[in-house]
Amino acid sequence: MRTASENIRTILAENLRSLRRSQNLSQDDLAVKCGLHRTYIGSVERCERNVTLSTLEMLAAALGVSASELISKRETPGKENQQSN
Amino acid sequence: MRTASENIRTILAENLRSLRRSQNLSQDDLAVKCGLHRTYIGSVERCERNVTLSTLEMLAAALGVSASELISKRETPGKENQQSN
């Protein structure tokens, strides 16, 4: 009945990677900005983490977006996930 | 340096309570829909929980909104948000 949050983890992972890269930040750079460990950033980007609100908030603050934006599906006209709503 | 996520917890708590009430659900009803414990719902509404993505998703699904909506500040002009339809 309950679904694991794969979908939302994927959205977070994609947004995180995309925002981080668009700001020319390495995982290490972002980790320093957040006060998190580099390997943690990597694990979030691999959809391995069921992050908490406070972590989400730290990531969002470091990237200059809101926490809700970080878990919102972004419209990327480019490639693999055009979901015709 | 790091702030605790009081703000986002507050947003979540307010949205949760507001959506729950607008659907005439008790904490108990919502708990059953989510597969969470009633006291847990209460503690989220009292801003006591640093919930995880998967919990956020369960709450959102039970209330018919997206996880990102649950942590977005809602514009409530009056108070308890009139939801048309």
Backbone of each chain as nested JSON, in Angstrom:
{
  "chains": [
    {"id": "A", "residues": [
      {"number": 1, "name": "MET", "atoms": {"N": [0.821, -1.197, 0.0], "CA": [0.0, 0.0, 0.0], "C": [0.857, 1.249, 0.0]}},
      {"number": 2, "name": "ARG", "atoms": {"N": [1.699, 1.341, 0.949], "CA": [2.576, 2.501, 1.022], "C": [3.687, 2.425, -0.009]}},
      {"number": 3, "name": "THR", "atoms": {"N": [3.923, 3.481, -0.695], "CA": [5.052, 3.456, -1.602], "C": [6.239, 4.082, -0.908]}},
      {"number": 4, "name": "ALA", "atoms": {"N": [7.363, 3.533, -1.139], "CA": [8.572, 4.196, -0.67], "C": [8.732, 5.444, -1.513]}},
      {"number": 5, "name": "SER", "atoms": {"N": [9.475, 6.38, -0.993], "CA": [9.504, 7.671, -1.663], "C": [10.568, 7.717, -2.747]}},
      {"number": 6, "name": "GLU", "atoms": {"N": [10.515, 6.763, -3.616], "CA": [11.507, 6.77, -4.69], "C": [11.337, 7.953, -5.599]}},
      {"number": 7, "name": "ASN", "atoms": {"N": [10.103, 8.24, -5.878], "CA": [9.831, 9.314, -6.801], "C": [10.33, 10.654, -6.275]}},
      {"number": 8, "name": "ILE", "atoms": {"N": [9.989, 10.927, -5.045], "CA": [10.384, 12.221, -4.492], "C": [11.904, 12.266, -4.282]}},
      {"number": 9, "name": "ARG", "atoms": {"N": [12.469, 11.152, -3.977], "CA": [13.934, 11.108, -3.863], "C": [14.586, 11.41, -5.204]}},
      {"number": 10, "name": "THR", "atoms": {"N": [13.975, 10.888, -6.244], "CA": [14.514, 11.123, -7.585], "C": [14.402, 12.594, -7.96]}},
      {"number": 11, "name": "ILE", "atoms": {"N": [13.27, 13.169, -7.648], "CA": [13.088, 14.598, -7.938], "C": [14.13, 15.412, -7.191]}},
      {"number": 12, "name": "LEU", "atoms": {"N": [14.277, 15.119, -5.912], "CA": [15.278, 15.834, -5.116], "C": [16.673, 15.647, -5.7]}},
      {"number": 13, "name": "ALA", "atoms": {"N": [17.001, 14.428, -6.04], "CA": [18.333, 14.14, -6.563], "C": [18.602, 14.926, -7.847]}},
      {"number": 14, "name": "GLU", "atoms": {"N": [17.612, 14.927, -8.713], "CA": [17.798, 15.629, -9.988], "C": [17.91, 17.13, -9.783]}},
      {"number": 15, "name": "ASN", "atoms": {"N": [17.055, 17.655, -8.934], "CA": [17.116, 19.106, -8.678], "C": [18.434, 19.487, -8.03]}},
      {"number": 16, "name": "LEU", "atoms": {"N": [18.856, 18.685, -7.106], "CA": [20.087, 18.984, -6.383], "C": [21.271, 19.007, -7.35]}},
      {"number": 17, "name": "ARG", "atoms": {"N": [21.369, 17.968, -8.137], "CA": [22.489, 17.874, -9.064], "C": [22.443, 19.016, -10.076]}},
      {"number": 18, "name": "SER", "atoms": {"N": [21.257, 19.244, -10.572], "CA": [21.104, 20.268, -11.602], "C": [21.423, 21.669, -11.055]}},
      {"number": 19, "name": "LEU", "atoms": {"N": [20.91, 21.982, -9.901], "CA": [21.181, 23.3, -9.312], "C": [22.653, 23.437, -8.929]}},
      {"number": 20, "name": "ARG", "atoms": {"N": [23.178, 22.386, -8.369], "CA": [24.584, 22.418, -7.969], "C": [25.484, 22.659, -9.179]}},
      {"number": 21, "name": "ARG", "atoms": {"N": [25.208, 21.936, -10.248], "CA": [26.046, 22.091, -11.442], "C": [25.862, 23.462, -12.08]}},
      {"number": 22, "name": "SER", "atoms": {"N": [24.649, 23.936, -12.057], "CA": [24.415, 25.24, -12.686], "C": [25.13, 26.353, -11.924]}},
      {"number": 23, "name": "GLN", "atoms": {"N": [25.477, 26.062, -10.688], "CA": [26.234, 27.043, -9.896], "C": [27.718, 26.693, -9.829]}},
      {"number": 24, "name": "ASN", "atoms": {"N": [28.09, 25.763, -10.671], "CA": [29.495, 25.335, -10.724], "C": [30.056, 24.902, -9.375]}},
      {"number": 25, "name": "LEU", "atoms": {"N": [29.239, 24.203, -8.653], "CA": [29.686, 23.696, -7.355], "C": [29.959, 22.202, -7.464]}},
      {"number": 26, "name": "SER", "atoms": {"N": [31.054, 21.775, -6.905], "CA": [31.293, 20.341, -6.767], "C": [30.476, 19.84, -5.575]}},
      {"number": 27, "name": "GLN", "atoms": {"N": [30.383, 18.548, -5.429], "CA": [29.702, 18.01, -4.239], "C": [30.414, 18.487, -2.984]}},
      {"number": 28, "name": "ASP", "atoms": {"N": [31.7, 18.582, -3.089], "CA": [32.492, 19.044, -1.959], "C": [32.178, 20.501, -1.601]}},
      {"number": 29, "name": "ASP", "atoms": {"N": [32.117, 21.33, -2.624], "CA": [31.778, 22.742, -2.4], "C": [30.422, 22.873, -1.71]}},
      {"number": 30, "name": "LEU", "atoms": {"N": [29.482, 22.128, -2.253], "CA": [28.133, 22.217, -1.694], "C": [28.112, 21.711, -0.256]}},
      {"number": 31, "name": "ALA", "atoms": {"N": [28.836, 20.647, -0.023], "CA": [28.905, 20.087, 1.327], "C": [29.41, 21.135, 2.316]}},
      {"number": 32, "name": "VAL", "atoms": {"N": [30.438, 21.86, 1.904], "CA": [31.001, 22.884, 2.781], "C": [29.962, 23.972, 3.053]}},
      {"number": 33, "name": "LYS", "atoms": {"N": [29.278, 24.392, 1.992], "CA": [28.254, 25.428, 2.164], "C": [27.127, 24.992, 3.105]}},
      {"number": 34, "name": "CYS", "atoms": {"N": [26.805, 23.715, 3.048], "CA": [25.693, 23.191, 3.852], "C": [26.093, 22.793, 5.256]}},
      {"number": 35, "name": "GLY", "atoms": {"N": [27.358, 22.527, 5.449], "CA": [27.757, 21.93, 6.713], "C": [27.437, 20.444, 6.755]}},
      {"number": 36, "name": "LEU", "atoms": {"N": [27.339, 19.837, 5.569], "CA": [27.111, 18.394, 5.507], "C": [28.373, 17.735, 4.946]}},
      {"number": 37, "name": "HIS", "atoms": {"N": [28.384, 16.434, 5.001], "CA": [29.565, 15.743, 4.491], "C": [29.435, 15.511, 2.986]}},
      {"number": 38, "name": "ARG", "atoms": {"N": [30.546, 15.56, 2.299], "CA": [30.542, 15.371, 0.848], "C": [29.887, 14.059, 0.421]}},
      {"number": 39, "name": "THR", "atoms": {"N": [30.184, 13.02, 1.166], "CA": [29.601, 11.734, 0.789], "C": [28.076, 11.725, 0.987]}},
      {"number": 40, "name": "TYR", "atoms": {"N": [27.645, 12.558, 1.89], "CA": [26.198, 12.662, 2.11], "C": [25.524, 13.274, 0.889]}},
      {"number": 41, "name": "ILE", "atoms": {"N": [26.121, 14.336, 0.378], "CA": [25.589, 14.978, -0.838], "C": [25.507, 13.939, -1.966]}},
      {"number": 42, "name": "GLY", "atoms": {"N": [26.558, 13.186, -2.107], "CA": [26.578, 12.148, -3.14], "C": [25.455, 11.143, -2.949]}},
      {"number": 43, "name": "SER", "atoms": {"N": [25.222, 10.77, -1.73], "CA": [24.186, 9.762, -1.483], "C": [22.787, 10.331, -1.738]}},
      {"number": 44, "name": "VAL", "atoms": {"N": [22.606, 11.602, -1.487], "CA": [21.311, 12.218, -1.825], "C": [21.137, 12.234, -3.342]}},
      {"number": 45, "name": "GLU", "atoms": {"N": [22.201, 12.546, -4.025], "CA": [22.128, 12.592, -5.498], "C": [21.973, 11.199, -6.108]}},
      {"number": 46, "name": "ARG", "atoms": {"N": [22.256, 10.187, -5.349], "CA": [22.013, 8.816, -5.813], "C": [20.678, 8.274, -5.283]}},
      {"number": 47, "name": "CYS", "atoms": {"N": [19.871, 9.149, -4.766], "CA": [18.529, 8.782, -4.279], "C": [18.584, 7.813, -3.109]}},
      {"number": 48, "name": "GLU", "atoms": {"N": [19.658, 7.811, -2.393], "CA": [19.802, 6.835, -1.322], "C": [19.288, 7.318, 0.029]}},
      {"number": 49, "name": "ARG", "atoms": {"N": [18.963, 8.595, 0.103], "CA": [18.633, 9.153, 1.411], "C": [17.186, 9.568, 1.544]}},
      {"number": 50, "name": "ASN", "atoms": {"N": [16.655, 9.267, 2.661], "CA": [15.334, 9.732, 3.024], "C": [15.543, 10.947, 3.913]}},
      {"number": 51, "name": "VAL", "atoms": {"N": [15.856, 12.064, 3.293], "CA": [16.323, 13.221, 4.069], "C": [15.212, 13.824, 4.925]}},
      {"number": 52, "name": "THR", "atoms": {"N": [15.617, 14.527, 5.931], "CA": [14.661, 15.195, 6.812], "C": [14.454, 16.641, 6.36]}},
      {"number": 53, "name": "LEU", "atoms": {"N": [13.429, 17.231, 6.925], "CA": [13.14, 18.624, 6.597], "C": [14.322, 19.54, 6.875]}},
      {"number": 54, "name": "SER", "atoms": {"N": [14.998, 19.317, 7.962], "CA": [16.089, 20.237, 8.293], "C": [17.241, 20.11, 7.295]}},
      {"number": 55, "name": "THR", "atoms": {"N": [17.494, 18.907, 6.838], "CA": [18.532, 18.728, 5.82], "C": [18.103, 19.356, 4.501]}},
      {"number": 56, "name": "LEU", "atoms": {"N": [16.858, 19.13, 4.179], "CA": [16.311, 19.725, 2.966], "C": [16.478, 21.236, 3.0]}},
      {"number": 57, "name": "GLU", "atoms": {"N": [16.23, 21.773, 4.15], "CA": [16.331, 23.226, 4.317], "C": [17.782, 23.707, 4.175]}},
      {"number": 58, "name": "MET", "atoms": {"N": [18.691, 22.952, 4.712], "CA": [20.107, 23.342, 4.579], "C": [20.545, 23.294, 3.129]}},
      {"number": 59, "name": "LEU", "atoms": {"N": [20.132, 22.262, 2.439], "CA": [20.486, 22.13, 1.024], "C": [19.876, 23.281, 0.221]}},
      {"number": 60, "name": "ALA", "atoms": {"N": [18.619, 23.55, 0.519], "CA": [17.922, 24.615, -0.208], "C": [18.58, 25.969, 0.037]}},
      {"number": 61, "name": "ALA", "atoms": {"N": [18.904, 26.223, 1.278], "CA": [19.527, 27.517, 1.613], "C": [20.857, 27.675, 0.885]}},
      {"number": 62, "name": "ALA", "atoms": {"N": [21.623, 26.603, 0.844], "CA": [22.933, 26.679, 0.193], "C": [22.799, 26.915, -1.307]}},
      {"number": 63, "name": "LEU", "atoms": {"N": [21.696, 26.485, -1.869], "CA": [21.503, 26.626, -3.32], "C": [20.623, 27.823, -3.683]}},
      {"number": 64, "name": "GLY", "atoms": {"N": [20.16, 28.508, -2.674], "CA": [19.371, 29.711, -2.926], "C": [17.967, 29.463, -3.445]}},
      {"number": 65, "name": "VAL", "atoms": {"N": [17.413, 28.329, -3.071], "CA": [16.024, 28.042, -3.446], "C": [15.244, 27.683, -2.177]}},
      {"number": 66, "name": "SER", "atoms": {"N": [13.977, 27.491, -2.321], "CA": [13.194, 27.085, -1.154], "C": [13.204, 25.569, -1.044]}},
      {"number": 67, "name": "ALA", "atoms": {"N": [12.918, 25.095, 0.14], "CA": [12.862, 23.647, 0.354], "C": [11.796, 23.017, -0.538]}},
      {"number": 68, "name": "SER", "atoms": {"N": [10.684, 23.698, -0.685], "CA": [9.622, 23.121, -1.522], "C": [10.051, 23.033, -2.982]}},
      {"number": 69, "name": "GLU", "atoms": {"N": [10.812, 24.014, -3.427], "CA": [11.315, 23.949, -4.81], "C": [12.209, 22.731, -5.024]}},
      {"number": 70, "name": "LEU", "atoms": {"N": [12.965, 22.415, -4.006], "CA": [13.899, 21.285, -4.148], "C": [13.188, 19.962, -4.365]}},
      {"number": 71, "name": "ILE", "atoms": {"N": [11.94, 19.878, -3.935], "CA": [11.214, 18.62, -4.135], "C": [10.06, 18.783, -5.123]}},
      {"number": 72, "name": "SER", "atoms": {"N": [10.138, 19.839, -5.907], "CA": [9.134, 20.027, -6.958], "C": [9.708, 19.575, -8.284]}},
      {"number": 73, "name": "LYS", "atoms": {"N": [8.914, 18.875, -8.997], "CA": [9.31, 18.446, -10.334], "C": [9.546, 19.695, -11.172]}},
      {"number": 74, "name": "ARG", "atoms": {"N": [10.725, 19.771, -11.751], "CA": [11.005, 20.948, -12.575], "C": [10.695, 20.633, -14.021]}},
      {"number": 75, "name": "GLU", "atoms": {"N": [10.278, 21.66, -14.705], "CA": [10.009, 21.45, -16.125], "C": [11.304, 21.566, -16.893]}},
      {"number": 76, "name": "THR", "atoms": {"N": [11.825, 20.429, -17.265], "CA": [13.04, 20.441, -18.07], "C": [12.667, 20.029, -19.48]}},
      {"number": 77, "name": "PRO", "atoms": {"N": [12.558, 20.996, -20.354], "CA": [12.121, 20.716, -21.708], "C": [13.086, 19.802, -22.428]}},
      {"number": 78, "name": "GLY", "atoms": {"N": [14.284, 19.737, -21.939], "CA": [15.331, 19.001, -22.606], "C": [15.088, 17.532, -22.807]}},
      {"number": 79, "name": "LYS", "atoms": {"N": [15.239, 16.724, -21.781], "CA": [15.399, 15.336, -22.154], "C": [14.454, 14.361, -21.522]}},
      {"number": 80, "name": "GLU", "atoms": {"N": [14.906, 13.649, -20.501], "CA": [14.329, 12.323, -20.357], "C": [12.984, 12.271, -19.675]}},
      {"number": 81, "name": "ASN", "atoms": {"N": [12.575, 13.313, -19.048], "CA": [11.322, 13.12, -18.351], "C": [10.282, 14.149, -18.72]}},
      {"number": 82, "name": "GLN", "atoms": {"N": [9.793, 14.089, -19.897], "CA": [8.663, 14.965, -20.143], "C": [7.4, 14.219, -19.796]}},
      {"number": 83, "name": "GLN", "atoms": {"N": [6.832, 14.59, -18.663], "CA": [5.591, 13.945, -18.272], "C": [4.445, 14.811, -18.737]}},
      {"number": 84, "name": "SER", "atoms": {"N": [3.703, 14.324, -19.659], "CA": [2.56, 15.1, -20.116], "C": [1.536, 15.068, -18.993]}},
      {"number": 85, "name": "ASN", "atoms": {"N": [1.497, 16.087, -18.238], "CA": [0.644, 16.143, -17.049], "C": [-0.777, 15.709, -17.315]}}
    ]},
    {"id": "B", "residues": [
      {"number": 1, "name": "MET", "atoms": {"N": [25.505, 28.095, 13.612], "CA": [25.472, 28.369, 12.183], "C": [24.22, 27.786, 11.554]}},
      {"number": 2, "name": "ARG", "atoms": {"N": [24.034, 26.548, 11.767], "CA": [22.86, 25.894, 11.206], "C": [21.613, 26.26, 11.968]}},
      {"number": 3, "name": "THR", "atoms": {"N": [20.595, 26.583, 11.276], "CA": [19.356, 26.841, 11.988], "C": [18.534, 25.566, 12.013]}},
      {"number": 4, "name": "ALA", "atoms": {"N": [17.895, 25.369, 13.095], "CA": [16.932, 24.266, 13.128], "C": [15.776, 24.672, 12.236]}},
      {"number": 5, "name": "SER", "atoms": {"N": [15.044, 23.691, 11.779], "CA": [14.045, 24.016, 10.774], "C": [12.713, 24.387, 11.399]}},
      {"number": 6, "name": "GLU", "atoms": {"N": [12.761, 25.34, 12.27], "CA": [11.516, 25.749, 12.913], "C": [10.539, 26.329, 11.929]}},
      {"number": 7, "name": "ASN", "atoms": {"N": [11.07, 27.115, 11.028], "CA": [10.202, 27.778, 10.088], "C": [9.465, 26.781, 9.203]}},
      {"number": 8, "name": "ILE", "atoms": {"N": [10.209, 25.885, 8.652], "CA": [9.584, 24.923, 7.746], "C": [8.669, 23.967, 8.525]}},
      {"number": 9, "name": "ARG", "atoms": {"N": [9.038, 23.684, 9.718], "CA": [8.151, 22.855, 10.546], "C": [6.833, 23.564, 10.794]}},
      {"number": 10, "name": "THR", "atoms": {"N": [6.939, 24.86, 11.005], "CA": [5.726, 25.636, 11.25], "C": [4.835, 25.656, 10.018]}},
      {"number": 11, "name": "ILE", "atoms": {"N": [5.463, 25.842, 8.868], "CA": [4.693, 25.843, 7.62], "C": [3.993, 24.498, 7.449]}},
      {"number": 12, "name": "LEU", "atoms": {"N": [4.742, 23.431, 7.648], "CA": [4.164, 22.095, 7.521], "C": [3.017, 21.902, 8.511]}},
      {"number": 13, "name": "ALA", "atoms": {"N": [3.246, 22.307, 9.728], "CA": [2.226, 22.132, 10.764], "C": [0.944, 22.877, 10.398]}},
      {"number": 14, "name": "GLU", "atoms": {"N": [1.114, 24.097, 9.926], "CA": [-0.072, 24.891, 9.581], "C": [-0.804, 24.306, 8.382]}},
      {"number": 15, "name": "ASN", "atoms": {"N": [-0.043, 23.909, 7.386], "CA": [-0.674, 23.321, 6.199], "C": [-1.386, 22.022, 6.543]}},
      {"number": 16, "name": "LEU", "atoms": {"N": [-0.738, 21.245, 7.35], "CA": [-1.308, 19.957, 7.711], "C": [-2.63, 20.139, 8.45]}},
      {"number": 17, "name": "ARG", "atoms": {"N": [-2.605, 20.999, 9.437], "CA": [-3.808, 21.21, 10.238], "C": [-4.928, 21.793, 9.374]}},
      {"number": 18, "name": "SER", "atoms": {"N": [-4.534, 22.772, 8.58], "CA": [-5.512, 23.443, 7.747], "C": [-6.137, 22.495, 6.717]}},
      {"number": 19, "name": "LEU", "atoms": {"N": [-5.313, 21.729, 6.05], "CA": [-5.851, 20.791, 5.056], "C": [-6.678, 19.699, 5.719]}},
      {"number": 20, "name": "ARG", "atoms": {"N": [-6.19, 19.218, 6.823], "CA": [-6.906, 18.161, 7.539], "C": [-8.292, 18.639, 7.953]}},
      {"number": 21, "name": "ARG", "atoms": {"N": [-8.331, 19.838, 8.519], "CA": [-9.629, 20.352, 8.971], "C": [-10.559, 20.64, 7.812]}},
      {"number": 22, "name": "SER", "atoms": {"N": [-9.987, 21.156, 6.732], "CA": [-10.841, 21.482, 5.589], "C": [-11.454, 20.215, 4.987]}},
      {"number": 23, "name": "GLN", "atoms": {"N": [-10.861, 19.076, 5.286], "CA": [-11.426, 17.809, 4.813], "C": [-12.179, 17.077, 5.918]}},
      {"number": 24, "name": "ASN", "atoms": {"N": [-12.408, 17.804, 6.987], "CA": [-13.146, 17.23, 8.12], "C": [-12.543, 15.94, 8.639]}},
      {"number": 25, "name": "LEU", "atoms": {"N": [-11.255, 15.926, 8.696], "CA": [-10.582, 14.749, 9.232], "C": [-10.051, 15.056, 10.63]}},
      {"number": 26, "name": "SER", "atoms": {"N": [-10.243, 14.12, 11.527], "CA": [-9.596, 14.232, 12.836], "C": [-8.145, 13.773, 12.671]}},
      {"number": 27, "name": "GLN", "atoms": {"N": [-7.342, 14.011, 13.67], "CA": [-5.965, 13.5, 13.628], "C": [-5.982, 11.985, 13.488]}},
      {"number": 28, "name": "ASP", "atoms": {"N": [-6.94, 11.403, 14.138], "CA": [-7.072, 9.957, 14.09], "C": [-7.409, 9.467, 12.681]}},
      {"number": 29, "name": "ASP", "atoms": {"N": [-8.352, 10.15, 12.043], "CA": [-8.725, 9.8, 10.668], "C": [-7.517, 9.896, 9.738]}},
      {"number": 30, "name": "LEU", "atoms": {"N": [-6.819, 11.004, 9.897], "CA": [-5.671, 11.206, 9.012], "C": [-4.604, 10.149, 9.27]}},
      {"number": 31, "name": "ALA", "atoms": {"N": [-4.413, 9.842, 10.528], "CA": [-3.429, 8.82, 10.888], "C": [-3.747, 7.494, 10.206]}},
      {"number": 32, "name": "VAL", "atoms": {"N": [-5.014, 7.145, 10.223], "CA": [-5.424, 5.893, 9.594], "C": [-5.157, 5.935, 8.092]}},
      {"number": 33, "name": "LYS", "atoms": {"N": [-5.492, 7.068, 7.475], "CA": [-5.255, 7.197, 6.03], "C": [-3.773, 7.094, 5.663]}},
      {"number": 34, "name": "CYS", "atoms": {"N": [-2.947, 7.608, 6.552], "CA": [-1.497, 7.642, 6.283], "C": [-0.782, 6.374, 6.69]}},
      {"number": 35, "name": "GLY", "atoms": {"N": [-1.396, 5.632, 7.578], "CA": [-0.651, 4.526, 8.175], "C": [0.343, 5.006, 9.214]}},
      {"number": 36, "name": "LEU", "atoms": {"N": [0.068, 6.172, 9.775], "CA": [0.928, 6.683, 10.847], "C": [0.133, 6.66, 12.149]}},
      {"number": 37, "name": "HIS", "atoms": {"N": [0.802, 6.917, 13.232], "CA": [0.106, 6.911, 14.514], "C": [-0.517, 8.278, 14.794]}},
      {"number": 38, "name": "ARG", "atoms": {"N": [-1.64, 8.257, 15.432], "CA": [-2.347, 9.494, 15.742], "C": [-1.482, 10.486, 16.509]}},
      {"number": 39, "name": "THR", "atoms": {"N": [-0.739, 9.978, 17.449], "CA": [0.093, 10.897, 18.238], "C": [1.204, 11.505, 17.381]}},
      {"number": 40, "name": "TYR", "atoms": {"N": [1.57, 10.783, 16.345], "CA": [2.592, 11.32, 15.443], "C": [2.036, 12.524, 14.688]}},
      {"number": 41, "name": "ILE", "atoms": {"N": [0.814, 12.382, 14.196], "CA": [0.175, 13.515, 13.494], "C": [0.136, 14.729, 14.424]}},
      {"number": 42, "name": "GLY", "atoms": {"N": [-0.262, 14.486, 15.65], "CA": [-0.304, 15.572, 16.628], "C": [1.054, 16.231, 16.805]}},
      {"number": 43, "name": "SER", "atoms": {"N": [2.058, 15.434, 16.866], "CA": [3.395, 15.999, 17.101], "C": [3.894, 16.783, 15.885]}},
      {"number": 44, "name": "VAL", "atoms": {"N": [3.496, 16.37, 14.699], "CA": [3.853, 17.162, 13.509], "C": [3.125, 18.509, 13.57]}},
      {"number": 45, "name": "GLU", "atoms": {"N": [1.889, 18.467, 13.967], "CA": [1.103, 19.7, 14.047], "C": [1.587, 20.615, 15.179]}},
      {"number": 46, "name": "ARG", "atoms": {"N": [2.336, 20.062, 16.08], "CA": [2.929, 20.911, 17.134], "C": [4.384, 21.266, 16.793]}},
      {"number": 47, "name": "CYS", "atoms": {"N": [4.758, 21.054, 15.569], "CA": [6.106, 21.419, 15.071], "C": [7.211, 20.658, 15.785]}},
      {"number": 48, "name": "GLU", "atoms": {"N": [6.885, 19.513, 16.299], "CA": [7.877, 18.781, 17.084], "C": [8.713, 17.813, 16.257]}},
      {"number": 49, "name": "ARG", "atoms": {"N": [8.327, 17.619, 15.007], "CA": [8.976, 16.568, 14.237], "C": [9.783, 17.107, 13.067]}},
      {"number": 50, "name": "ASN", "atoms": {"N": [10.916, 16.512, 12.908], "CA": [11.751, 16.784, 11.749], "C": [11.476, 15.65, 10.759]}},
      {"number": 51, "name": "VAL", "atoms": {"N": [10.35, 15.74, 10.085], "CA": [9.881, 14.586, 9.307], "C": [10.778, 14.299, 8.114]}},
      {"number": 52, "name": "THR", "atoms": {"N": [10.71, 13.098, 7.648], "CA": [11.49, 12.696, 6.472], "C": [10.637, 12.836, 5.213]}},
      {"number": 53, "name": "LEU", "atoms": {"N": [11.315, 12.756, 4.092], "CA": [10.616, 12.838, 2.808], "C": [9.515, 11.799, 2.685]}},
      {"number": 54, "name": "SER", "atoms": {"N": [9.789, 10.598, 3.131], "CA": [8.781, 9.548, 2.934], "C": [7.537, 9.819, 3.779]}},
      {"number": 55, "name": "THR", "atoms": {"N": [7.733, 10.349, 4.968], "CA": [6.584, 10.704, 5.799], "C": [5.817, 11.862, 5.172]}},
      {"number": 56, "name": "LEU", "atoms": {"N": [6.572, 12.833, 4.701], "CA": [5.961, 13.982, 4.038], "C": [5.09, 13.5, 2.883]}},
      {"number": 57, "name": "GLU", "atoms": {"N": [5.612, 12.544, 2.167], "CA": [4.896, 12.019, 1.012], "C": [3.616, 11.28, 1.433]}},
      {"number": 58, "name": "MET", "atoms": {"N": [3.693, 10.549, 2.51], "CA": [2.496, 9.842, 2.98], "C": [1.425, 10.83, 3.409]}},
      {"number": 59, "name": "LEU", "atoms": {"N": [1.851, 11.868, 4.123], "CA": [0.906, 12.885, 4.566], "C": [0.276, 13.585, 3.363]}},
      {"number": 60, "name": "ALA", "atoms": {"N": [1.129, 13.919, 2.41], "CA": [0.649, 14.627, 1.217], "C": [-0.348, 13.772, 0.443]}},
      {"number": 61, "name": "ALA", "atoms": {"N": [-0.004, 12.508, 0.266], "CA": [-0.887, 11.612, -0.488], "C": [-2.243, 11.497, 0.193]}},
      {"number": 62, "name": "ALA", "atoms": {"N": [-2.226, 11.397, 1.506], "CA": [-3.484, 11.245, 2.242], "C": [-4.35, 12.497, 2.126]}},
      {"number": 63, "name": "LEU", "atoms": {"N": [-3.705, 13.635, 1.94], "CA": [-4.449, 14.895, 1.868], "C": [-4.691, 15.351, 0.433]}},
      {"number": 64, "name": "GLY", "atoms": {"N": [-4.168, 14.603, -0.501], "CA": [-4.417, 14.927, -1.91], "C": [-3.641, 16.122, -2.427]}},
      {"number": 65, "name": "VAL", "atoms": {"N": [-2.497, 16.377, -1.834], "CA": [-1.638, 17.458, -2.325], "C": [-0.249, 16.88, -2.59]}},
      {"number": 66, "name": "SER", "atoms": {"N": [0.616, 17.694, -3.132], "CA": [1.985, 17.223, -3.343], "C": [2.81, 17.49, -2.094]}},
      {"number": 67, "name": "ALA", "atoms": {"N": [3.89, 16.76, -1.986], "CA": [4.781, 16.958, -0.843], "C": [5.316, 18.39, -0.82]}},
      {"number": 68, "name": "SER", "atoms": {"N": [5.619, 18.914, -1.985], "CA": [6.158, 20.276, -2.009], "C": [5.112, 21.293, -1.544]}},
      {"number": 69, "name": "GLU", "atoms": {"N": [3.868, 21.034, -1.887], "CA": [2.813, 21.937, -1.413], "C": [2.72, 21.947, 0.107]}},
      {"number": 70, "name": "LEU", "atoms": {"N": [2.953, 20.811, 0.697], "CA": [2.828, 20.715, 2.156], "C": [3.858, 21.574, 2.885]}},
      {"number": 71, "name": "ILE", "atoms": {"N": [4.952, 21.863, 2.22], "CA": [5.961, 22.697, 2.88], "C": [6.106, 24.064, 2.212]}},
      {"number": 72, "name": "SER", "atoms": {"N": [5.076, 24.425, 1.452], "CA": [5.069, 25.764, 0.853], "C": [4.178, 26.67, 1.676]}},
      {"number": 73, "name": "LYS", "atoms": {"N": [4.676, 27.84, 1.908], "CA": [3.873, 28.837, 2.605], "C": [2.639, 29.112, 1.773]}},
      {"number": 74, "name": "ARG", "atoms": {"N": [1.501, 28.977, 2.392], "CA": [0.283, 29.213, 1.627], "C": [-0.193, 30.63, 1.853]}},
      {"number": 75, "name": "GLU", "atoms": {"N": [-0.756, 31.18, 0.798], "CA": [-1.319, 32.519, 0.956], "C": [-2.727, 32.375, 1.493]}},
      {"number": 76, "name": "THR", "atoms": {"N": [-2.847, 32.64, 2.745], "CA": [-4.168, 32.537, 3.35], "C": [-4.647, 33.925, 3.705]}},
      {"number": 77, "name": "PRO", "atoms": {"N": [-5.43, 34.516, 2.841], "CA": [-5.888, 35.876, 3.057], "C": [-6.757, 35.977, 4.302]}},
      {"number": 78, "name": "GLY", "atoms": {"N": [-7.667, 35.05, 4.444], "CA": [-8.55, 35.108, 5.593], "C": [-7.904, 34.362, 6.717]}},
      {"number": 79, "name": "LYS", "atoms": {"N": [-8.251, 33.14, 6.822], "CA": [-7.501, 32.25, 7.659], "C": [-7.507, 30.839, 7.123]}},
      {"number": 80, "name": "GLU", "atoms": {"N": [-8.612, 30.158, 7.276], "CA": [-8.524, 28.74, 6.986], "C": [-8.798, 28.395, 5.526]}},
      {"number": 81, "name": "ASN", "atoms": {"N": [-8.137, 29.101, 4.655], "CA": [-8.151, 28.86, 3.22], "C": [-9.394, 28.231, 2.624]}},
      {"number": 82, "name": "GLN", "atoms": {"N": [-10.096, 29.058, 1.948], "CA": [-11.27, 28.548, 1.271], "C": [-10.832, 27.788, 0.039]}},
      {"number": 83, "name": "GLN", "atoms": {"N": [-11.096, 26.526, 0.043], "CA": [-10.758, 25.736, -1.126], "C": [-11.992, 25.564, -1.968]}},
      {"number": 84, "name": "SER", "atoms": {"N": [-12.003, 26.237, -3.095], "CA": [-13.103, 25.972, -3.999], "C": [-12.88, 24.58, -4.568]}},
      {"number": 85, "name": "ASN", "atoms": {"N": [-13.882, 23.985, -5.007], "CA": [-13.953, 22.559, -5.403], "C": [-13.28, 21.61, -4.501]}}
    ]}
  ]
}
